[in-house]
Amino acid sequence: MINSLFGQFSPDLVAWIPLQLVSSFIAVSWLLFLFSTNSFGGRLFYIWNKTRFEVIKLLFQNTKRDTAPWTAVLTTIFFIILSINLIGLFPYAFTISSHVSFTYSLAIPLWMSVNILGFFLAFNSRLSHLVPQGTPSVLIPAMVWIETLSLFAQPIALGLRLAANLTAGHLLLFLLSTATWVLSSSPALSFLTLIILILLFILEVSVACIQAYVFTSLAHFYLDQNI
């Protein structure tokens, strides 16, 4: 029903257990592949290792030596967001990453830790970034305010971008699936809408992967700026 357009973003309960807890548990189940065991050995372990190394190579192709200790943290964040995004595309699944409460709980602590570390390691250098080189003396107070606002806008944009893109995609999928069902009395229109729905679903799979990459890449970019 069109009245329940945003109902898909409300947490559901199964046997009095919130689905976000179930999806969160599934999202971190990739940790089982970290070590080769009798249950997850051989080819699965090889595929996981290959995927992990390719992701690390992609995320950290332009990085500094000082950011190396953050590799494990950022890679973990990437796989958690990626798995949550992909799980959210399954029927009756709850997409946690479409809520700003989840995205900001990742973006704000990550941004704060990066900036606190940056100011701790190079306080004068970080302050100098508030005034770009060559700024006229008259514009220095205004530039300090502008750069400060842009600094505090980073975590807001980081969390909002992830939630907004996934919310928009899920709403389009919901509208097209509803339209396919409503137009079932007209097979030609229903079949055309179904084709568009399938193409959009494929696009949403790529968006789920891209948004995980964008979130982690921006976090890595902020880290490079501060260290």
C-alpha positions as CSV (number, residue, x, y, z in Angstrom):
1,M,0.0,0.0,0.0
2,I,1.2,3.5,-0.8
3,N,0.4,4.6,2.8
4,S,3.2,2.3,4.0
5,L,5.8,3.8,1.7
6,F,8.2,4.3,4.6
7,G,7.1,1.3,6.5
8,Q,10.0,-0.7,5.1
9,F,12.4,1.4,7.2
10,S,10.7,0.5,10.5
11,P,12.3,-2.2,12.5
12,D,10.3,-5.5,12.5
13,L,10.2,-8.2,15.1
14,V,10.5,-11.9,14.6
15,A,9.7,-14.0,17.7
16,W,10.2,-10.7,19.7
17,I,13.7,-10.4,18.3
18,P,14.5,-7.1,16.4
19,L,15.5,-7.9,12.9
20,Q,18.3,-5.3,13.1
21,L,20.1,-7.6,15.6
22,V,19.7,-10.6,13.3
23,S,21.0,-8.6,10.3
24,S,23.9,-7.2,12.3
25,F,24.9,-10.8,13.3
26,I,24.7,-11.9,9.7
27,A,26.7,-8.8,8.6
28,V,29.7,-9.7,10.7
29,S,29.5,-13.4,9.9
30,W,32.3,-12.9,7.3
31,L,34.7,-13.0,10.3
32,L,34.3,-16.8,10.0
33,F,36.4,-16.7,6.8
34,L,39.4,-14.9,8.5
35,F,41.0,-18.2,9.4
36,S,41.1,-21.5,7.5
37,T,39.1,-24.1,9.5
38,N,37.5,-27.4,8.7
39,S,34.2,-25.7,8.0
40,F,35.5,-22.9,5.9
41,G,38.7,-24.1,4.3
42,G,40.0,-24.7,0.9
43,R,38.4,-22.7,-1.9
44,L,36.2,-20.6,0.3
45,F,39.2,-19.4,2.3
46,Y,41.1,-18.7,-1.0
47,I,38.2,-16.7,-2.4
48,W,37.9,-14.7,0.9
49,N,41.7,-14.0,0.9
50,K,41.7,-13.0,-2.7
51,T,38.7,-10.6,-2.1
52,R,40.3,-9.1,1.0
53,F,43.6,-8.4,-0.7
54,E,41.9,-6.8,-3.7
55,V,39.8,-4.6,-1.5
56,I,42.9,-3.5,0.5
57,K,44.7,-2.8,-2.7
58,L,41.8,-0.7,-4.0
59,L,41.2,1.2,-0.8
60,F,44.9,1.9,0.0
61,Q,46.4,2.4,-3.5
62,N,47.3,6.0,-2.6
63,T,48.1,6.0,1.1
64,K,50.8,7.2,3.4
65,R,53.0,5.0,5.6
66,D,51.5,6.6,8.8
67,T,48.1,5.3,7.9
68,A,49.1,1.7,7.7
69,P,47.9,0.9,11.3
70,W,44.4,1.9,10.2
71,T,44.2,-0.7,7.4
72,A,42.5,-3.3,9.5
73,V,39.9,-0.8,10.9
74,L,39.0,0.7,7.6
75,T,38.8,-2.7,5.9
76,T,36.5,-4.0,8.6
77,I,34.2,-1.0,8.2
78,F,34.1,-1.5,4.5
79,F,33.1,-5.2,4.8
80,I,30.5,-4.5,7.5
81,I,28.8,-1.7,5.4
82,L,29.0,-3.8,2.3
83,S,27.4,-6.9,3.9
84,I,24.7,-4.8,5.5
85,N,23.9,-3.0,2.2
86,L,23.7,-6.3,0.3
87,I,21.6,-8.1,3.0
88,G,19.2,-5.2,2.9
89,L,18.3,-6.0,-0.7
90,F,16.9,-9.4,0.2
91,P,13.1,-9.7,0.7
92,Y,11.9,-8.9,4.3
93,A,15.4,-7.8,5.3
94,F,15.9,-4.6,7.4
95,T,18.5,-2.2,6.0
96,I,20.3,-0.7,9.0
97,S,22.5,1.5,6.8
98,S,19.5,3.4,5.5
99,H,19.1,5.0,8.9
100,V,21.2,8.0,9.9
101,S,21.3,6.7,13.5
102,F,23.5,3.9,12.2
103,T,25.5,5.9,9.6
104,Y,26.3,8.7,12.1
105,S,27.2,6.2,14.8
106,L,30.0,5.2,12.4
107,A,30.8,8.5,10.8
108,I,31.0,10.8,13.9
109,P,33.3,8.6,16.1
110,L,35.5,7.8,13.1
111,W,35.8,11.5,12.2
112,M,36.4,12.5,15.8
113,S,39.1,9.9,16.3
114,V,40.9,10.9,13.1
115,N,40.8,14.7,13.9
116,I,41.8,14.3,17.5
117,L,44.7,12.2,16.4
118,G,45.6,14.8,13.8
119,F,45.6,17.7,16.3
120,F,47.5,15.6,18.8
121,L,50.3,14.7,16.3
122,A,50.6,18.1,14.6
123,F,48.6,20.8,16.3
124,N,50.2,23.8,14.5
125,S,49.9,22.1,11.1
126,R,46.2,21.4,11.6
127,L,45.5,25.0,12.6
128,S,47.4,26.3,9.6
129,H,44.9,24.3,7.4
130,L,42.2,26.7,8.5
131,V,43.8,29.5,6.6
132,P,44.8,28.6,3.0
133,Q,48.2,29.8,1.8
134,G,48.0,33.2,0.1
135,T,44.8,34.3,1.8
136,P,44.6,38.2,2.1
137,S,44.7,39.5,5.7
138,V,41.2,40.9,5.4
139,L,39.7,37.5,4.5
140,I,41.5,35.5,7.2
141,P,38.6,35.7,9.9
142,A,36.0,34.7,7.2
143,M,38.2,31.8,5.9
144,V,38.7,30.5,9.5
145,W,34.9,30.3,9.9
146,I,34.4,28.8,6.5
147,E,37.1,26.1,7.0
148,T,35.8,25.3,10.5
149,L,32.3,24.8,9.2
150,S,33.6,22.7,6.3
151,L,35.5,20.6,8.9
152,F,32.4,20.0,11.0
153,A,30.3,19.3,7.9
154,Q,32.5,16.3,7.0
155,P,30.9,13.7,9.4
156,I,27.4,15.0,8.5
157,A,28.0,14.5,4.8
158,L,29.7,11.2,5.4
159,G,26.8,9.7,7.2
160,L,24.0,11.4,5.3
161,R,25.4,10.4,1.9
162,L,25.3,6.7,2.8
163,A,21.8,6.8,4.3
164,A,20.3,9.0,1.5
165,N,21.5,6.9,-1.4
166,L,20.3,3.7,0.1
167,T,16.9,5.2,1.1
168,A,16.3,6.6,-2.3
169,G,17.2,3.3,-4.0
170,H,14.9,1.3,-1.7
171,L,12.0,3.6,-2.2
172,L,12.3,3.3,-6.0
173,L,12.4,-0.5,-5.7
174,F,9.3,-0.4,-3.4
175,L,7.4,1.9,-5.8
176,L,8.3,-0.2,-8.9
177,S,7.4,-3.5,-7.2
178,T,4.1,-2.0,-6.1
179,A,3.5,-0.7,-9.6
180,T,4.2,-4.2,-11.1
181,W,1.6,-5.7,-8.8
182,V,-1.0,-3.0,-9.4
183,L,-0.5,-3.2,-13.2
184,S,-0.9,-7.0,-13.2
185,S,-4.2,-6.6,-14.9
186,S,-2.3,-5.2,-17.9
187,P,0.4,-7.8,-18.7
188,A,2.3,-5.6,-21.2
189,L,2.7,-2.7,-18.7
190,S,3.4,-5.1,-15.8
191,F,6.1,-6.9,-17.8
192,L,7.7,-3.6,-18.8
193,T,7.7,-2.4,-15.2
194,L,9.1,-5.7,-14.1
195,I,12.1,-5.4,-16.5
196,I,12.7,-1.9,-15.2
197,L,12.5,-3.3,-11.6
198,I,15.1,-6.0,-12.4
199,L,17.5,-3.4,-14.0
200,L,17.1,-1.1,-11.0
201,F,17.8,-4.0,-8.6
202,I,21.0,-4.7,-10.5
203,L,21.9,-1.0,-10.2
204,E,21.1,-1.1,-6.5
205,V,23.5,-4.0,-6.0
206,S,26.3,-1.8,-7.6
207,V,25.2,1.2,-5.5
208,A,25.5,-1.0,-2.3
209,C,29.1,-1.8,-3.2
210,I,29.9,1.7,-4.3
211,Q,28.6,3.4,-1.2
212,A,30.6,1.1,1.0
213,Y,33.7,2.0,-1.0
214,V,32.9,5.8,-1.0
215,F,32.3,5.8,2.8
216,T,35.6,4.0,3.5
217,S,37.5,6.0,0.9
218,L,36.4,9.3,2.4
219,A,37.3,8.1,5.9
220,H,40.8,7.2,4.5
221,F,41.0,10.6,2.8
222,Y,40.3,12.4,6.1
223,L,42.9,10.2,7.7
224,D,45.5,11.1,5.1
225,Q,44.7,14.8,5.6
226,N,45.2,14.6,9.4
227,I,48.3,12.4,9.7
